Amino acid sequence: MSSVKAIRSQLLYFVDDPATAGDSAWIYHADGILWIEDGLIRMAGDAAEVLLQLPSGVEIEHFDHHLVIPGFIDTHIHYPQTEMIAAYGERLLEWLETYTFPVESKFGDSEYARQIASFFLDELARNGTTTALVFGSVHPESVDAFFAEAQQRNLRMIAGKVMMDRNAPDYICDEAQQSYEQSKALIERWHGVDRLQYAVTPRFAPTSSDEQLQLAGKLLCEYPGVYMHTHLAENTEECQWVAELFPEARHYLDVYDRAGLMSRRSVFAHGIHLCDDSCKRLSETGASIAHCPSSNLFLGSGLFELDRLTEQGVSVGIGTDVGGGTSFSMLQTLADAYKIQQLRGRKLDPFRALYLATLGGARALDIEDKVGSFQRGREADFVALDLHATELLKFRTGQCKTLFETLFVLNTLGDDRVVDTTWVMGEAIHKRRAV
C-alpha cells in the first residue's frame, strides 16, 4: 500500500543555475503543496492546483511561516574532525600537524568511530543537510562505522577512506598497496548499497606518493561510478610544496590528471589558487569544485573566484569543510560565501547561493536526477526553514518586500535554529524542540 504525505507552505526549488538561466532557474509557490508518495516527489505546485488532484483523506501538514526547500547538499566535509572544530591559531599545513592528524588517529577504534559518526549525522540533520560528500580517516573502520550509521538513517551519503602514505606521522599513514586493497574492499562492501556511494579519497597530493595516486586511478577504472574526492589549491604554501614534490607536473591539478583522477565524478575541495589551464581542464572533464568559504576564512587560505570558474564552465558546490569550517550550518556557510565575494568586489545573490547549496550541489555530485529539487520522481529529502525562528529574523523578514530580500536575510541571519524539520525520503528525521 502506498504512503502519501502532503506539506503545505511556501515552496522554493531550482531547475537550473541562476547565473546562466536568470529568473527561469527557480520555481516559487507562495502557497504551495509538496505531495510525496512512497518517499518520492509526486508533485510540487500551487495549493489550489494540487488540492484538485491530491487523493481524498490525505492529511496535510501546514507550515505557516516557513520556507520549504530541498535538503542542503554539503560537497566537502570531514566527519573525523568533528571534535576539533574551532581549533585555534594555525594555517593549513600547521593545522594538519597540530590538530588533524592526532584527532584522526583515534578512528581505528570502530566503536569510537561509530559514536562520532552518529553525532556527526545528527548534527547534519539538525542543520538541514541531507546529503554530503565525506572524508573518513585513513582507517577502513572509520568508513565502515560511517556507512553503518548513514544506512541506519536511510541517508544519501558518499564517503571514503583517506589514502595517505607519506609526509605525515607514521601513526596516521597507510601504504600504497594497502590503501588500494582496503579501498577496494570498502567499495565492494558499500558502493551502491541502499543510498550509499563510495569516494576514492587521497587526502591531497603532498601526502600521496606517485604509486598511491596511480593506484587511486586504477580503482576509478576498475569501478566506474565511484567518486574521487580530494583537496586542490587551497593554500599558497601548499601549492608551492606541490610544485617542489612534483616538478614534472605543469600545475597542481596536473598531478591528479596524470594519475587518471579526472572525471565527471571527481570533486576537488577549495580550488582557490587555480591557473587558466586548470579551470579549462576541470570544465573539459566535468569535474567539480567544492567551495568552502568558512574554512577559507578561518584558515586564511584566500578568496574564491566564483565568477571566474562559472564563466569557464566549472561546476561548483558548497562545502562546510568541518573541522576547518566552523559550522555545520549551510546558511552560515552561505553568509561567509557572500562576504568572500564582497571582499573581491563581487556579489553573490541569494538565489544563486541557495542554488549552490541544493541543486548546484547535486549537479556537482552528479546526482541531480535523484536529489536537489522538487521535480517529479526525485527523492523526498527536504527541509522546512522557520522564518520566525528568532525574534530578530521574525522582525527582519517582516520588513522584507520581495522574495529576494527575504532569502538574503535568511542566508545572512540564519543558522541551525531556522531548521524546523528535516525529512529524508519523506520521513522526518529531525524536528526542532521548542525552547
C-alpha positions in Angstrom: 0.0 0.0 0.0 1.4 3.4 -1.0 2.4 6.0 1.6 1.1 9.5 0.7 2.0 12.7 2.5 1.5 16.4 1.8 3.2 19.5 3.1 1.6 23.0 2.7 3.9 26.0 2.9 5.9 28.4 0.8 7.9 26.2 -1.6 11.2 27.1 -3.4 13.4 25.0 -5.6 15.7 25.3 -8.6 15.7 23.7 -12.0 18.8 25.5 -13.3 21.7 27.8 -12.3 20.5 31.5 -11.8 23.9 32.6 -13.1 23.1 31.3 -16.6 19.3 30.9 -16.6 18.2 34.0 -14.6 14.7 34.1 -13.1 13.7 31.0 -15.0 16.2 29.0 -12.9 13.8 28.8 -9.8 10.2 28.0 -9.1 8.4 29.6 -6.1 4.9 28.9 -4.7 3.8 31.4 -2.1 1.1 28.9 -1.0 2.3 25.5 -2.2 1.8 21.9 -1.5 4.5 19.3 -1.7 3.0 15.9 -2.5 5.1 12.9 -1.5 4.3 9.3 -2.4 6.5 6.3 -1.2 9.4 8.6 -0.4 9.5 10.4 -3.8 8.2 13.7 -5.0 4.9 13.3 -6.8 4.1 17.0 -7.3 5.1 20.4 -6.1 2.8 23.2 -7.1 0.3 25.9 -6.1 -2.1 24.7 -3.4 -5.2 25.4 -5.4 -3.9 23.2 -8.2 -2.5 20.3 -6.2 -5.6 20.1 -4.0 -7.7 19.2 -7.1 -5.5 16.1 -7.6 -4.5 15.1 -4.1 -6.3 11.9 -3.0 -9.1 12.4 -0.6 -8.3 11.8 3.1 -4.7 12.7 2.9 -3.7 14.7 5.9 -1.9 18.0 5.0 0.8 19.2 7.4 0.9 23.0 7.5 3.9 25.2 8.0 2.6 28.7 8.2 5.7 31.0 8.4 8.2 28.6 6.8 10.0 28.1 3.5 10.2 24.5 2.4 13.2 23.8 0.1 15.2 20.7 -0.9 17.7 19.4 1.7 21.1 21.0 1.7 23.9 19.2 0.0 27.4 19.5 1.5 30.0 18.8 -1.1 33.0 18.6 1.3 33.2 17.8 5.0 35.4 15.7 7.3 33.5 13.6 9.9 36.6 12.7 11.9 37.3 16.4 12.5 34.0 16.9 14.3 35.7 17.1 17.8 38.4 19.6 16.6 36.1 22.2 15.1 37.2 25.7 16.1 40.8 24.8 16.8 42.9 27.9 17.3 45.6 29.7 15.5 47.1 27.8 12.6 47.2 27.9 8.8 46.5 24.8 6.7 49.8 22.8 6.9 50.5 23.6 10.6 46.8 23.0 11.4 47.0 19.5 10.0 50.1 18.6 12.0 48.9 20.2 15.3 45.2 19.1 15.3 44.1 17.0 12.5 46.4 14.1 12.4 46.3 13.4 16.2 42.5 13.5 16.2 42.1 11.3 13.2 44.5 8.7 14.7 41.6 7.6 17.0 39.4 6.3 14.2 40.9 2.8 14.1 38.6 2.2 17.1 35.3 1.1 15.5 33.2 1.9 18.5 34.7 5.4 18.8 34.3 6.0 15.1 30.6 5.0 15.3 29.9 7.3 18.2 31.4 10.3 16.3 29.6 9.3 13.1 26.3 9.2 15.0 26.9 12.6 16.4 28.0 14.0 13.1 25.0 12.7 11.2 22.6 14.0 13.8 24.3 17.4 13.5 23.9 17.4 9.7 20.2 16.6 10.1 19.8 19.4 12.8 21.2 21.8 10.2 19.1 20.6 7.3 21.8 18.8 5.4 20.5 15.5 3.8 23.4 14.6 1.5 27.2 15.0 2.0 30.5 14.1 0.4 32.5 13.0 3.4 36.2 12.3 4.3 36.8 9.4 6.6 40.2 8.8 8.2 43.0 6.5 6.9 41.4 3.6 8.8 38.8 1.4 7.0 37.0 1.1 10.3 36.1 4.8 10.0 34.3 4.2 6.8 32.5 1.1 8.0 31.3 3.0 11.0 30.1 6.0 9.0 28.3 4.0 6.4 26.6 1.8 9.0 25.2 4.9 10.8 24.2 6.5 7.5 22.5 3.3 6.3 20.5 3.1 9.5 19.1 6.6 8.8 18.4 5.9 5.1 20.7 8.8 4.1 22.2 9.5 0.7 25.9 9.8 1.6 29.2 9.5 -0.3 32.3 8.7 1.7 35.7 7.1 1.5 38.9 6.1 3.4 41.8 8.5 3.3 44.8 7.4 1.2 48.0 8.8 2.7 51.4 7.2 2.6 53.9 10.0 3.1 54.6 13.4 4.6 52.5 12.7 7.7 53.3 10.9 11.0 53.7 7.2 10.7 50.8 6.6 13.1 48.3 8.0 10.6 49.8 6.7 7.3 49.0 3.7 5.2 51.0 2.1 2.4 50.2 2.4 -1.3 49.2 -1.2 -1.9 47.5 -1.4 1.4 45.4 1.7 0.7 44.4 0.2 -2.7 43.3 -3.1 -1.2 41.4 -1.6 1.7 39.7 0.9 -0.6 38.8 -1.9 -3.0 37.3 -4.0 -0.1 35.2 -0.9 1.0 33.9 -0.2 -2.5 32.8 -3.8 -2.8 31.1 -3.7 0.6 29.4 -0.4 0.4 29.2 1.3 -3.0 25.6 1.2 -4.3 24.2 -0.3 -1.2 20.9 1.4 -0.4 21.7 5.2 -0.8 25.4 4.9 -0.1 28.2 5.6 -2.6 32.0 5.4 -2.3 34.6 8.0 -3.0 38.3 7.2 -3.6 39.9 9.6 -1.3 43.6 10.6 -1.4 43.9 13.4 1.2 45.9 15.7 -1.1 48.9 15.4 -3.5 51.6 16.1 -0.9 50.6 13.1 1.3 50.4 10.5 -1.5 53.2 9.0 -3.4 53.1 8.7 -7.2 52.4 4.9 -6.7 49.4 5.7 -4.4 47.9 8.2 -6.8 48.3 5.7 -9.7 46.6 3.1 -7.7 43.8 5.5 -6.9 43.4 6.0 -10.6 43.3 2.2 -11.1 40.4 2.0 -8.6 38.4 4.5 -10.7 39.0 2.4 -13.8 38.0 -0.8 -12.1 34.9 0.6 -10.5 33.1 3.0 -12.9 30.7 5.2 -11.0 32.7 5.6 -7.8 33.8 9.1 -6.9 37.2 10.7 -6.5 37.4 13.3 -3.6 40.5 15.3 -2.6 41.8 18.8 -2.0 43.2 21.2 -4.6 45.0 24.6 -4.4 43.7 25.6 -1.0 46.7 27.5 0.3 49.7 29.2 -1.3 52.2 27.3 0.8 50.5 24.1 -0.2 50.7 25.0 -3.9 54.5 25.7 -3.6 55.0 22.4 -1.8 53.2 20.5 -4.6 55.4 22.3 -7.2 58.5 21.1 -5.3 57.2 17.5 -4.9 56.0 17.1 -8.5 58.4 19.1 -10.7 57.3 17.3 -13.8 53.7 18.4 -13.4 52.5 21.6 -15.2 50.5 22.7 -12.2 48.7 21.3 -9.1 45.7 19.8 -11.0 48.0 18.2 -13.5 49.3 15.9 -10.7 45.9 14.4 -10.4 45.3 14.4 -14.1 48.5 12.4 -14.8 47.2 9.8 -12.3 43.9 9.4 -14.1 41.9 11.1 -11.4 39.8 13.5 -13.5 36.2 12.6 -14.4 32.6 13.7 -14.0 32.6 12.3 -10.5 35.8 14.0 -9.4 35.3 16.6 -6.7 38.1 18.9 -5.6 37.8 20.9 -2.4 38.7 24.6 -2.5 40.3 25.4 -5.8 41.2 28.9 -4.7 44.6 29.3 -6.5 44.0 28.0 -10.0 45.6 28.8 -13.3 43.5 29.2 -16.5 44.7 25.8 -17.8 43.4 24.1 -14.6 40.0 25.8 -15.0 39.8 24.6 -18.6 40.7 21.1 -17.7 38.1 21.0 -14.9 35.5 22.2 -17.4 36.6 19.7 -20.1 36.3 16.7 -17.8 33.2 17.8 -15.9 35.0 17.7 -12.6 33.6 19.9 -9.8 34.9 22.3 -7.2 33.6 22.3 -3.6 33.8 25.9 -2.5 34.4 26.0 1.3 34.1 29.7 2.3 34.0 29.3 6.1 37.2 27.3 6.3 38.9 29.5 3.7 38.3 32.5 6.0 39.1 30.6 9.2 42.5 29.2 7.9 43.3 32.4 6.0 43.6 30.4 2.7 42.3 33.0 0.2 39.3 34.3 -1.7 37.5 32.0 -4.1 36.9 33.3 -7.6 33.4 32.1 -8.1 32.6 34.2 -11.1 35.8 33.1 -12.9 35.0 29.4 -12.5 31.4 29.9 -13.5 32.4 31.8 -16.7 34.8 28.9 -17.6 32.1 26.3 -17.2 33.3 24.7 -14.0 30.6 23.1 -11.8 30.7 24.4 -8.2 29.0 23.2 -5.0 29.3 24.4 -1.4 31.1 22.6 1.4 31.2 23.4 5.1 34.6 21.7 5.4 34.1 20.9 9.1 36.5 21.0 11.0 38.4 23.7 9.1 35.0 25.2 8.6 33.4 26.5 11.8 29.8 25.5 11.4 27.6 22.6 10.1 25.1 25.2 9.0 24.8 25.7 5.3 23.1 29.1 6.0 26.1 30.3 8.0 28.4 29.0 5.2 26.4 30.9 2.6 26.8 34.1 4.7 30.6 33.6 4.5 30.4 32.9 0.8 28.7 36.3 0.3 31.4 38.0 2.4 34.2 36.5 0.4 32.7 37.8 -2.9 32.2 41.2 -1.2 35.9 41.2 -0.4 36.6 40.6 -4.1 34.3 43.4 -5.1 31.7 41.0 -6.5 28.2 40.0 -5.4 26.6 36.6 -4.6 22.8 37.0 -4.8 20.7 34.8 -2.5 19.1 32.8 -5.3 22.5 31.7 -6.6 23.6 31.0 -3.1 20.7 28.7 -2.3 21.1 27.1 -5.8 24.7 26.2 -4.9 23.6 24.6 -1.6 20.8 22.5 -3.2 20.6 21.7 -7.0 24.1 23.1 -7.6 25.5 20.6 -5.0 23.5 17.8 -6.6 25.0 18.7 -10.0 28.5 18.9 -8.6 28.0 15.3 -7.2 26.3 14.1 -10.4 23.1 13.2 -8.6 20.7 15.8 -9.9 18.4 13.1 -11.2 17.9 11.9 -7.6 18.0 14.9 -5.2 18.3 18.7 -5.1 14.9 19.8 -6.5 11.2 19.1 -6.2 10.8 17.8 -9.7 8.6 14.7 -10.1 10.4 11.4 -9.2 13.1 13.0 -7.1 13.8 11.6 -3.6 11.9 13.5 -1.0 14.8 14.9 1.0 13.8 18.4 2.1 13.7 20.9 5.0 11.3 23.4 6.5 13.0 26.7 7.4 11.3 28.8 10.0 11.3 32.4 9.1 10.2 33.2 12.7 12.9 31.1 14.4 14.4 34.0 16.2 12.9 37.3 17.2 15.4 39.2 15.0 14.7 37.0 12.0 10.9 37.4 12.5 11.2 41.1 12.8 13.6 41.5 9.9 11.7 39.3 7.4 8.6 41.2 8.4 10.2 44.2 6.8 11.0 42.4 3.5 9.1 43.4 0.4 10.4 40.8 -2.0 11.4 37.1 -2.0 14.9 38.2 -3.0 15.2 40.3 0.2 13.7 37.6 2.4 16.2 35.0 1.0 19.1 37.3 1.6 18.1 37.9 5.2 17.6 34.2 5.7 21.1 33.4 4.2 22.7 36.1 6.3 21.0 35.7 9.7 20.0 32.0 9.5 21.7 29.2 11.4 20.6 25.8 12.9 17.7 27.4 14.8 16.0 28.1 11.5 15.7 24.4 10.6 12.3 23.3 11.9 12.1 19.9 10.4 14.3 17.7 8.2 12.9 14.9 6.1 14.7 12.0 4.3 12.7 10.0 1.7 9.6 11.7 3.1 10.2 10.7 6.7 11.1 13.3 9.4 14.5 12.6 10.9 14.8 15.9 12.8 12.2 18.2 14.5 13.4 21.2 16.4 12.2 21.1 20.0 10.6 24.2 21.4 12.9 26.1 23.6 
